[in-house]
Amino acid sequence: MTSTFGRMFRISTWGESHGKGVGVVIDGCPPNLEVSEEDIQKDLDRRRPGQSAVTTPRKEADKAIIMSGVFEGRTTGAPISIMVMNEDIDSAKYEKFRELYRPGHADYTYEKKYGIRDWRGGGRSSAREQVGRVAAAAIAKKVLEKEGISVIGFTRQVGRIRLEDSEIDYSETEKNPVRAAHRKKALEMEKLILAAKAEGDSVGGIVEVVAKGVPAGLGEPTFDKLSADLAKAVMSIGAVKGIEIGDGFRLAEMKGSEANDAIKKSGFSTNHAGGILGGISSGQDIIVRAAVKPTSSIAKEQQTISRAGREEKLKAEGRFDPCLCPRAVPVVEAMVALVLVDHLLRQRAYG
């Protein structure tokens, strides 16, 4: 099971949803970087469960504990270990899933691959694994900030409610529970999510991340293109089923004369390419969108099979997010930040 990501800035996440805790080990972080548990906590608080009516009611403080690699408030160059204890564990609702495979989850595929699975909340395949990613990215973002690079995420779409480019206001993102970058549309999205929740159902959406201040020249062609690594990173998030960079799939409808970003002395006229050309950053904003599927755990009756192969019906019981987008925003941000810091350090290696 590959739980390590990155080349120069490497992270290894560990832990299961209903185990004793989750966390991450970071190797390759530059020394003398100011880091505190409070820095990490800010992003963990954005991802933690129990934030609002549009997220799971599971209550976890997600308190970050730095176990190693930081001395007197600065990184030492040694591996950084961060641990978060699981506190609000209730595995009772998952007892029936010992023998039943939940539709949309990794129960069936994990058992086929390993011959064993942790049925308590999905174990390693649970979104709880993402705590380690977000914790590591909080440190990665501090490296990026020193270079003037910022990573901004928001909910672009929920169901059929979508923000147009002209409507985006980043200042609104953390002011509403959906993390939408538009006040009015956020209310519409929240209403849609709560309606799905009332029906025992769920709804999907799109999370967008914009990286600003990224210098030109990051990326390692041919196989480690910046775009390729971003795609792998974002697609490694469990609920993500699609990714696009820049205008993405809309480019299929354009002509070359429309899609190309003209270059002037003052810079690029447009940014259809999303800040990446030939797999290398162009110096423009890097724009990444992730398609997030509806939450697989729903209260509606669904068809499945047992481990013995019998056809069965089930209703998921437990604590679930009716829409994953609000809590996915910091996770998609995290994976973009981890890719950028890794390529930034790789570029420095050229001297």
Secondary structure as the mmCIF struct_conf table of DSSP 4:
data_model
#
loop_
_struct_conf.conf_type_id
_struct_conf.id
_struct_conf.beg_label_comp_id
_struct_conf.beg_label_asym_id
_struct_conf.beg_label_seq_id
_struct_conf.end_label_comp_id
_struct_conf.end_label_asym_id
_struct_conf.end_label_seq_id
STRN STRN1 THR A 4 PHE A 5
BEND BEND1 ARG A 7 PHE A 9
STRN STRN2 ARG A 10 GLY A 15
TURN_TY1_P TURN_TY1_P1 SER A 17 HIS A 18
BEND BEND2 GLY A 19 LYS A 20
STRN STRN3 GLY A 21 ASP A 27
BEND BEND3 GLY A 28 GLY A 28
HELX_LH_PP_P HELX_LH_PP_P1 CYS A 29 PRO A 30
BEND BEND4 PRO A 31 ASN A 32
STRN STRN4 GLU A 34 GLU A 34
HELX_RH_AL_P HELX_RH_AL_P1 GLU A 37 ARG A 47
BEND BEND5 PRO A 49 PRO A 49
BEND BEND6 GLN A 51 SER A 52
TURN_TY1_P TURN_TY1_P2 ALA A 53 VAL A 54
BEND BEND7 THR A 55 THR A 55
STRN STRN5 ILE A 65 SER A 68
BEND BEND8 GLY A 69 GLY A 69
STRN STRN6 VAL A 70 PHE A 71
TURN_TY1_P TURN_TY1_P3 GLU A 72 GLY A 73
STRN STRN7 ARG A 74 THR A 75
BEND BEND9 GLY A 77 ALA A 78
HELX_LH_PP_P HELX_LH_PP_P2 PRO A 79 PRO A 79
STRN STRN8 ILE A 80 MET A 85
BEND BEND10 ASP A 88 ASP A 88
HELX_RH_3T_P HELX_RH_3T_P1 ALA A 92 ARG A 98
TURN_TY1_P TURN_TY1_P4 GLU A 99 GLU A 99
STRN STRN9 LEU A 100 LEU A 100
HELX_LH_PP_P HELX_LH_PP_P3 TYR A 101 ARG A 102
TURN_TY1_P TURN_TY1_P5 PRO A 103 GLY A 104
BEND BEND11 HIS A 105 ALA A 106
HELX_RH_AL_P HELX_RH_AL_P2 ASP A 107 TYR A 114
BEND BEND12 GLY A 115 GLY A 115
BEND BEND13 ARG A 120 ARG A 120
TURN_TY1_P TURN_TY1_P6 GLY A 121 GLY A 122
HELX_RH_3T_P HELX_RH_3T_P2 GLY A 123 SER A 125
BEND BEND14 SER A 126 SER A 126
HELX_RH_3T_P HELX_RH_3T_P3 ALA A 127 GLU A 129
HELX_RH_AL_P HELX_RH_AL_P3 GLN A 130 LYS A 146
TURN_TY1_P TURN_TY1_P7 GLU A 147 GLY A 148
STRN STRN10 SER A 150 VAL A 158
TURN_TY1_P TURN_TY1_P8 GLY A 159 ARG A 160
STRN STRN11 ILE A 161 ARG A 162
HELX_RH_3T_P HELX_RH_3T_P4 ASP A 165 GLU A 167
HELX_RH_3T_P HELX_RH_3T_P5 TYR A 170 LYS A 175
BEND BEND15 ASN A 176 ASN A 176
TURN_TY1_P TURN_TY1_P9 PRO A 177 VAL A 178
STRN STRN12 ALA A 180 ALA A 180
BEND BEND16 ALA A 181 HIS A 182
HELX_RH_AL_P HELX_RH_AL_P4 ARG A 183 ALA A 198
TURN_TY1_P TURN_TY1_P10 GLU A 199 GLY A 200
STRN STRN13 GLY A 205 LYS A 212
BEND BEND17 GLY A 213 GLY A 213
HELX_LH_PP_P HELX_LH_PP_P4 VAL A 214 PRO A 215
TURN_TY1_P TURN_TY1_P11 ALA A 216 GLY A 217
STRN STRN14 GLU A 220 GLU A 220
TURN_TY1_P TURN_TY1_P12 PRO A 221 PHE A 223
STRN STRN15 ASP A 224 ASP A 224
HELX_RH_AL_P HELX_RH_AL_P5 LEU A 226 MET A 235
TURN_TY1_P TURN_TY1_P13 SER A 236 SER A 236
BEND BEND18 ILE A 237 ILE A 237
TURN_TY1_P TURN_TY1_P14 GLY A 238 ALA A 239
STRN STRN16 VAL A 240 ILE A 245
TURN_TY1_P TURN_TY1_P15 GLY A 246 ASP A 247
HELX_RH_3T_P HELX_RH_3T_P6 GLY A 248 GLU A 253
BEND BEND19 MET A 254 MET A 254
HELX_RH_AL_P HELX_RH_AL_P6 GLY A 256 ALA A 259
BEND BEND20 ASN A 260 ASN A 260
STRN STRN17 ILE A 263 LYS A 264
TURN_TY1_P TURN_TY1_P16 LYS A 265 SER A 266
STRN STRN18 GLY A 267 PHE A 268
BEND BEND21 SER A 269 SER A 269
TURN_TY1_P TURN_TY1_P17 HIS A 272 GLY A 275
STRN STRN19 ILE A 276 LEU A 277
TURN_TY1_P TURN_TY1_P18 GLY A 278 GLY A 279
STRN STRN20 ILE A 280 SER A 281
BEND BEND22 GLY A 283 GLN A 284
HELX_LH_PP_P HELX_LH_PP_P5 ASP A 285 ASP A 285
STRN STRN21 ILE A 286 VAL A 292
HELX_LH_PP_P HELX_LH_PP_P6 LYS A 293 THR A 295
BEND BEND23 SER A 296 SER A 296
BEND BEND24 ALA A 299 LYS A 300
STRN STRN22 GLN A 302 ILE A 305
STRN STRN23 SER A 306 SER A 306
TURN_TY1_P TURN_TY1_P19 ARG A 307 ALA A 308
BEND BEND25 GLY A 309 GLY A 309
STRN STRN24 GLU A 311 LEU A 314
BEND BEND26 GLY A 318 GLY A 318
BEND BEND27 PRO A 322 PRO A 322
BEND BEND28 LEU A 324 LEU A 324
HELX_RH_AL_P HELX_RH_AL_P7 CYS A 325 ARG A 348
TURN_TY1_P TURN_TY1_P20 ALA A 349 TYR A 350
#
